[in-house]
Amino acid sequence: MENLLYWVGLSAVAVFALTGVLDAGRKNMDLVGAVMVGTATALGGGTVRDLLLQRPVFWLGEPVYLYVALATTLVVFFAVRGLRLPPRLFLIPDAIGLALFTIVGTQIALDWHAPWLAASLLGMITGIFGGVVRDVLCNEVPLVFLRGELYASAAWTGALMMIGLQALGLAPVVAAWAGMATVLGLRLLAMAFRITLPTYSARK
């Protein structure tokens, strides 16, 4: 499980760094701006999780995460600049990153002896917060706050799925893959079929 978390974590950092650069590119940011957005997106969720758990921040203890984030932002910036890309291209890798980070965050919280409900919420925070930072830096309404968008709810459902399967005795690795599939599947279905949550609207 530890080996899976390491590689899934690195993949999540790379994928979210990519989404940050793509979003920064839509705002015509220069290299410094794109690197800042990409790196903040890649590392933001895990940083908040670690601060809440009062554990060493993951990319300070393991600088390889920072190196991967920086390398990805630079490669993507120079690879795609000048290209005409679909404006919402980043949504697919964003869904993948959401799934990966949610499961990593949930398992780390469990390993840190957080109660199951707190661990699920910390997993959700790990998954969504990098995207919130990206959208704020790019002057966009964060995806998690869009009307009825299945985003945080998809992450939380996947985290609960993983915890529940582990409680039923399923191997942690299998439970982790099932949780990731749940997050990704829900998010992609919501995007494809505009599945939304009920929204609050006051009577006039």
C-alpha positions as CSV (number, residue, x, y, z in Angstrom):
1,M,0.0,0.0,0.0
2,E,2.8,2.4,0.8
3,N,4.3,1.9,-2.6
4,L,1.0,2.5,-4.3
5,L,0.4,5.7,-2.3
6,Y,3.9,7.0,-3.3
7,W,3.4,6.5,-7.0
8,V,-0.3,7.6,-7.0
9,G,0.8,10.7,-5.1
10,L,3.5,11.6,-7.6
11,S,1.0,11.0,-10.5
12,A,-1.5,13.3,-8.8
13,V,1.0,16.0,-8.4
14,A,2.0,15.8,-12.0
15,V,-1.6,15.8,-13.2
16,F,-2.7,18.7,-11.1
17,A,0.4,20.7,-12.1
18,L,-0.7,20.1,-15.8
19,T,-4.2,21.4,-15.1
20,G,-2.7,24.5,-13.4
21,V,-0.5,25.3,-16.4
22,L,-3.4,24.7,-18.9
23,D,-5.6,27.1,-16.9
24,A,-2.9,29.6,-16.6
25,G,-2.3,29.4,-20.3
26,R,-6.0,30.4,-20.9
27,K,-5.2,33.6,-19.0
28,N,-2.1,34.3,-21.1
29,M,0.2,34.1,-18.1
30,D,4.0,34.2,-18.5
31,L,6.3,31.4,-17.4
32,V,6.6,32.6,-13.8
33,G,2.8,32.9,-13.5
34,A,2.2,29.4,-15.0
35,V,4.9,27.8,-12.8
36,M,3.4,29.4,-9.7
37,V,-0.2,28.3,-10.6
38,G,0.9,24.8,-11.6
39,T,3.0,24.3,-8.5
40,A,0.3,25.7,-6.1
41,T,-2.3,23.5,-7.7
42,A,-0.2,20.4,-7.4
43,L,0.9,20.9,-3.8
44,G,-2.0,22.9,-2.3
45,G,-4.4,20.1,-1.2
46,G,-1.7,17.9,0.4
47,T,-0.3,20.9,2.2
48,V,-3.6,21.8,3.8
49,R,-4.2,18.1,4.8
50,D,-0.8,17.9,6.4
51,L,-1.3,21.1,8.3
52,L,-4.6,19.9,9.6
53,L,-3.1,16.6,10.7
54,Q,-0.1,18.4,12.2
55,R,2.3,16.2,10.3
56,P,5.3,17.2,8.2
57,V,4.3,18.8,4.9
58,F,4.8,16.1,2.4
59,W,6.8,18.0,-0.2
60,L,9.2,19.4,2.4
61,G,10.0,15.9,3.7
62,E,10.0,14.4,0.2
63,P,11.4,17.1,-2.2
64,V,10.7,14.8,-5.1
65,Y,7.1,15.9,-5.1
66,L,8.2,19.5,-5.5
67,Y,10.6,18.5,-8.3
68,V,7.9,16.7,-10.1
69,A,5.5,19.7,-9.8
70,L,8.2,22.1,-11.2
71,A,9.3,19.8,-14.0
72,T,5.7,19.1,-15.1
73,T,4.9,22.8,-15.2
74,L,7.9,23.6,-17.3
75,V,7.4,20.8,-19.7
76,V,3.7,21.5,-20.2
77,F,4.3,25.2,-20.5
78,F,6.8,24.9,-23.4
79,A,4.9,22.0,-25.0
80,V,1.5,23.7,-25.3
81,R,2.3,27.4,-25.6
82,G,1.2,28.8,-28.9
83,L,-1.3,25.9,-29.5
84,R,-5.0,26.5,-29.7
85,L,-6.5,24.3,-27.0
86,P,-10.1,23.6,-26.0
87,P,-11.0,26.0,-23.2
88,R,-12.1,23.2,-20.9
89,L,-9.4,20.8,-21.8
90,F,-8.1,20.8,-18.2
91,L,-11.4,19.2,-16.9
92,I,-10.4,15.6,-17.8
93,P,-7.0,15.6,-16.1
94,D,-8.6,17.6,-13.2
95,A,-11.0,14.7,-12.7
96,I,-8.1,12.2,-12.7
97,G,-6.1,14.3,-10.2
98,L,-9.2,14.7,-8.0
99,A,-9.5,10.9,-7.8
100,L,-5.8,10.3,-7.2
101,F,-5.4,13.0,-4.5
102,T,-8.6,12.0,-2.7
103,I,-7.5,8.5,-2.1
104,V,-4.0,9.4,-1.1
105,G,-5.3,12.0,1.3
106,T,-7.8,9.6,2.8
107,Q,-5.3,6.8,3.4
108,I,-2.7,9.2,4.8
109,A,-5.3,10.4,7.3
110,L,-6.2,6.9,8.2
111,D,-2.5,6.0,8.7
112,W,-2.3,9.1,11.0
113,H,-5.1,7.6,13.1
114,A,-7.8,10.1,12.1
115,P,-11.4,8.8,12.7
116,W,-13.1,7.5,9.6
117,L,-15.3,10.5,9.1
118,A,-12.5,13.0,9.6
119,A,-10.3,10.9,7.2
120,S,-12.9,11.0,4.5
121,L,-13.2,14.8,4.8
122,L,-9.4,15.2,4.8
123,G,-9.3,13.0,1.7
124,M,-11.9,15.3,0.1
125,I,-10.0,18.4,1.1
126,T,-6.8,16.9,-0.4
127,G,-8.6,16.3,-3.7
128,I,-10.4,19.6,-4.1
129,F,-8.1,22.3,-2.5
130,G,-5.5,22.3,-5.2
131,G,-8.2,23.0,-7.8
132,V,-9.6,25.8,-5.6
133,V,-6.2,27.5,-5.4
134,R,-5.8,27.1,-9.2
135,D,-9.2,28.7,-10.0
136,V,-8.7,31.5,-7.5
137,L,-5.3,32.4,-8.9
138,C,-6.7,32.3,-12.4
139,N,-9.6,34.5,-11.3
140,E,-12.3,31.9,-11.9
141,V,-15.1,30.6,-9.8
142,P,-13.7,27.4,-8.2
143,L,-15.3,24.2,-9.7
144,V,-16.3,23.1,-6.3
145,F,-18.5,26.1,-5.9
146,L,-20.3,25.9,-9.3
147,R,-24.0,25.4,-9.1
148,G,-24.8,21.8,-8.4
149,E,-21.5,20.5,-9.7
150,L,-20.6,17.0,-8.6
151,Y,-17.1,17.7,-7.5
152,A,-16.5,17.6,-3.7
153,S,-19.4,15.2,-3.4
154,A,-17.7,12.8,-5.9
155,A,-14.5,13.0,-3.9
156,W,-16.2,12.4,-0.6
157,T,-18.2,9.5,-2.0
158,G,-15.0,7.9,-3.2
159,A,-13.3,8.4,0.1
160,L,-16.2,6.8,2.0
161,M,-16.2,4.0,-0.5
162,M,-12.6,3.2,0.2
163,I,-13.0,3.4,4.0
164,G,-16.1,1.2,3.9
165,L,-14.5,-1.4,1.7
166,Q,-11.5,-1.6,4.1
167,A,-13.8,-1.9,7.0
168,L,-15.4,-4.9,5.3
169,G,-12.0,-6.6,5.1
170,L,-11.1,-5.8,1.5
171,A,-7.4,-5.5,0.8
172,P,-6.4,-1.8,1.2
173,V,-4.9,-1.7,-2.4
174,V,-8.2,-3.0,-3.9
175,A,-10.2,-0.6,-1.8
176,A,-8.0,2.3,-2.9
177,W,-8.5,1.4,-6.6
178,A,-12.3,1.1,-6.1
179,G,-12.3,4.5,-4.4
180,M,-10.4,6.1,-7.2
181,A,-12.7,4.6,-9.8
182,T,-15.7,5.9,-7.8
183,V,-14.4,9.4,-7.7
184,L,-13.4,9.4,-11.4
185,G,-16.6,7.7,-12.6
186,L,-18.9,10.1,-10.7
187,R,-17.0,13.2,-11.9
188,L,-16.9,12.1,-15.5
189,L,-20.6,11.1,-15.5
190,A,-21.5,14.5,-14.0
191,M,-19.6,16.3,-16.7
192,A,-21.1,14.1,-19.5
193,F,-24.7,14.1,-18.4
194,R,-24.8,17.3,-16.3
195,I,-25.6,15.5,-13.1
196,T,-26.0,18.0,-10.4
197,L,-27.0,18.2,-6.7
198,P,-30.1,20.1,-5.5
199,T,-29.4,23.8,-5.1
200,Y,-30.7,26.2,-2.5
201,S,-33.1,28.9,-3.9
202,A,-35.0,31.2,-1.6
203,R,-38.7,31.8,-2.4
204,K,-39.4,35.3,-3.6
